[in-house]
């Protein structure tokens, strides 16, 4: 049974991992709260997969502490299905059918809450029950892997690139499923993915991993505020408009691009305020475009800043 809201389902402190002299993970701290949907994003080679493998006990760490629902990684096998992980490449026997894989997995589950048929129906793959795994598309292999994980009632599900190989309908199915399991069964999710727009839709929290360390971690609403909105403004009197902006609280002029747009950092509410002030100052506005903040924008900002600091 899950712990109360606010407890940490996964706690990582001071994690370090090296391969020879190469530091892959550097003093990493990460907490996944119980009942959260927590995204982990990073560039290729940032250490995402290694972090997941250390959490699951698949890789030994050099130092640091890890706790998953109160267990150390090396004793996770004692949880008997309370923690499940699905990596980017589905690990299903290629010569077994979907139904055979699910029946075999059900024999290993400590607590069965769904039959193989129910798991197939939940993932929309009942029509492939007699297909051998090797003959499935990558997307349907992923669905079969998730169906296998849901035979029991896992408290924590770790998904590596859960949207890989899925078409638009498949992505929507997985998004709905994650939201449903989190809402109805209080399942905690740790999602590692490059698909930031999808994570932004369903995650309660996001951690950005860069060069082996957590660059930023927080709830999605706060991070979106951090990413900021940007206003693109075009006016024939740019110099006067810039001078006016400098007097408006919460409005920050950044630069003028090659097409003559003034780039301004602000909130959506402040854009209306600025427009009103420009009208009062009789400064004509030819065009005004509000670009809302996004996780992708924040991600690019963080990784570009760190590249520039190297």
ZAKE-452577 format. One record per residue (C-alpha): y, z, x. Coordinates in steps of 0.2 Angstrom, whole numbers, plus 5000, padded with zeros to 4 digits. Each point is the difference from the previous one (the first is absolute). Last residue first. Layout:
BEGIN
YZX;...
***
This chain:
BEGIN
512748985161;501450054989;500249834992;498150004995;500350174992;501449944990;499049844994;498650114995;501050124990;501149874991;498549894996;499150144992;501650054990;500249824994;498249994995;500150174991;501449934990;501950024997;500849894987;501049845005;501549994990;500949835000;501949984998;500849835000;501849935000;500950164999;501949994999;500950155007;501350054988;500050185006;499450064982;498749865001;499450075017;499950174993;499049954985;498849915011;499850155011;499650114985;498749884994;499249995017;500150195001;498850024986;498749885008;500150115016;500849945016;499949915016;501149855002;499749825008;501549894998;499449824997;500949865009;498549895003;499850055018;499850184995;501450144999;499650175006;499550184994;501450064988;499550184994;500450064982;499650184996;501850054999;501249854998;501450005013;499149885012;499649894986;501849964998;500249945018;498549894998;500749924984;501749975009;499149915015;498849904988;501449924990;499149844994;498650124993;498150005001;499150164998;498150035004;499650184995;498650105008;499150144992;499350145010;498450035010;500350194999;500149994981;498349915000;499350135011;500550144988;499249914985;498449975011;499750185005;500050025018;499549965018;500949915014;499649955018;498350075000;499349975017;498849885009;501349865003;500650004982;499250084985;501050004984;499550134988;500249974981;499950124985;499849994981;499249835002;499749884985;501349865000;500750025018;498349985006;499849834992;501749945007;499550075018;498449905001;499650045018;498850134995;499250175003;499850104984;499650185000;499650054982;499750174991;499049994984;500750114986;498749934988;501149924986;501749975010;499349965017;498549914993;501249904988;501349965014;498649945012;499249894986;501649924995;500449955017;498349945003;500049894984;501749945005;499449945017;498549924992;501149904988;501249945014;498549955011;499150125011;499549975018;500850155007;500850124987;499150165005;500649985018;499150165006;499750114986;499750195001;499450084984;500150194998;499350114986;498549884998;499150004983;498449915003;499649824996;501849965005;499749965018;498749874995;501349924988;501350005014;498749905011;499649884987;501849964996;500249975019;498549885000;500849924985;501649975010;499149935015;499049884989;498250044996;498549915007;499750125014;499950144987;498649934991;500449964982;499050084987;501450124994;501349865001;500449994982;500350195000;501449985012;501550064990;500350155011;499850134986;498549894993;499150015017;500350195001;499350024982;498449895004;499750105016;500150164990;501550115001;500250195002;498750025013;500250165011;499150025016;500049815003;498749935012;498949934986;501549924992;500349905016;498349914998;500349964982;501749935004;499449895014;498549944989;501349964986;501149905012;498549915007;499350045017;499949885015;501850035006;499850195000;501750064997;501350055012;501649934993;501249945015;501750084997;499350174999;499450104985;500050195002;499350144989;500350194999;499150104987;498549905003;498850135007;501350125008;498850055014;500349835008;501850055003;499350135013;500649905016;501749964992;500450194997;499950054982;501350094989;500249854988;500349905016;500650105015;500549925017;500650095016;500749935016;499349945016;499049865008;499449944983;498249944997;499849854990;499049984984;500450184995;500949944984;501750055005;499749935017;499549834992;501550004989;501250035015;499149865010;500249884985;501950044999;500450005019;501549895002;499049855006;500549894985;501650074993;500050154990;499750074982;499150154993;500250034981;499750164991;499550014982;500150194998;498850114990;499950135014;501349975013;499749885015;500750085016;500349915016;500550065018;499649885014;500250065018;499849835007;498649884994;499549855010;500450065017;499349885013;499350085016;498249994995;500049984981;501150144994;500250114985;501250134996;500250104983;501350145000;499650054982;499149904986;499750084983;499149914986;499950074982;501550105003;500450124986;501549954989;499149994984;498550124999;498449965009;498849874994;498350044993;
***
